[in-house]
């Protein structure tokens, strides 16, 4: 039997779970609203999977948050917020 372990880079799964619980939403609520399989959300929250970016983006949108990608050197003029 293969052990499922938490990925090092999936810190956002914890954030996702906390936001979902704060809003009183079930996994099923989020899955239906985001149109993402409930098992996928469960695996992301548990840190077993990082999930496809489009899924993570849709899930956070349901949780009234957005995913933003910024360069390490955010001083660039191309990445300044208006």
C-alpha positions as CSV (number, residue, x, y, z in Angstrom):
1,X,0.0,0.0,0.0
2,X,1.4,3.4,-1.0
3,X,1.4,6.0,1.8
4,X,0.0,9.4,0.8
5,X,2.1,12.2,2.2
6,X,1.7,15.9,2.3
7,X,3.6,17.8,-0.5
8,X,6.0,20.4,0.6
9,X,4.7,23.1,-1.7
10,X,1.0,22.8,-0.9
11,X,0.7,25.3,1.9
12,X,-2.4,26.8,0.2
13,X,-4.4,23.6,1.0
14,X,-4.4,24.6,4.6
15,X,-5.5,28.1,3.7
16,X,-8.2,26.7,1.5
17,X,-9.6,24.5,4.2
18,X,-9.6,27.3,6.8
19,X,-11.4,29.7,4.5
20,X,-14.0,27.0,3.7
21,X,-14.7,26.2,7.3
22,X,-14.8,29.9,8.3
23,X,-17.6,30.4,5.7
24,X,-19.5,27.3,6.9
25,X,-19.1,25.6,3.6
26,X,-18.8,21.8,3.1
27,X,-16.6,20.2,0.6
28,X,-19.7,19.4,-1.5
29,X,-20.7,23.1,-1.4
30,X,-17.4,24.2,-2.8
31,X,-17.2,21.3,-5.3
32,X,-20.5,22.2,-6.8
33,X,-19.9,25.9,-6.9
34,X,-16.4,25.6,-8.3
35,X,-17.3,22.7,-10.6
36,X,-14.4,20.6,-9.2
37,X,-14.6,17.0,-8.1
38,X,-15.0,16.8,-4.3
39,X,-12.1,14.2,-4.1
40,X,-9.8,16.7,-5.8
41,X,-10.6,19.4,-3.2
42,X,-10.2,16.9,-0.4
43,X,-6.7,15.9,-1.7
44,X,-5.6,19.5,-2.1
45,X,-6.8,20.4,1.4
46,X,-5.0,17.4,2.8
47,X,-1.8,18.3,0.9
48,X,-1.8,15.1,-1.0
49,X,-2.2,16.9,-4.3
50,X,-1.3,20.4,-5.5
51,X,-4.2,20.4,-7.9
52,X,-4.4,21.9,-11.4
53,X,-3.9,25.7,-11.3
54,X,-7.3,26.2,-12.9
55,X,-9.0,24.2,-10.2
56,X,-7.2,26.0,-7.4
57,X,-8.2,29.3,-9.0
58,X,-11.9,28.3,-9.2
59,X,-11.9,27.0,-5.6
60,X,-10.4,30.2,-4.2
61,X,-12.9,32.3,-6.2
62,X,-15.8,30.4,-4.5
63,X,-14.0,31.3,-1.2
64,X,-14.0,35.0,-2.2
65,X,-10.2,35.0,-2.8
66,X,-8.0,35.2,-5.8
67,X,-4.7,33.6,-6.8
68,X,-2.0,36.0,-7.8
69,X,1.3,35.1,-9.4
70,X,4.0,37.7,-8.8
71,X,7.7,37.6,-9.7
72,X,10.3,37.2,-7.0
73,X,11.5,40.6,-7.9
74,X,8.2,42.4,-7.7
75,X,9.9,45.8,-8.2
76,X,9.5,45.4,-12.0
77,X,7.3,48.2,-13.5
78,X,5.4,45.4,-15.4
79,X,4.1,43.9,-12.2
80,X,3.0,47.0,-10.2
81,X,-0.7,47.1,-9.3
82,X,-2.6,50.1,-10.7
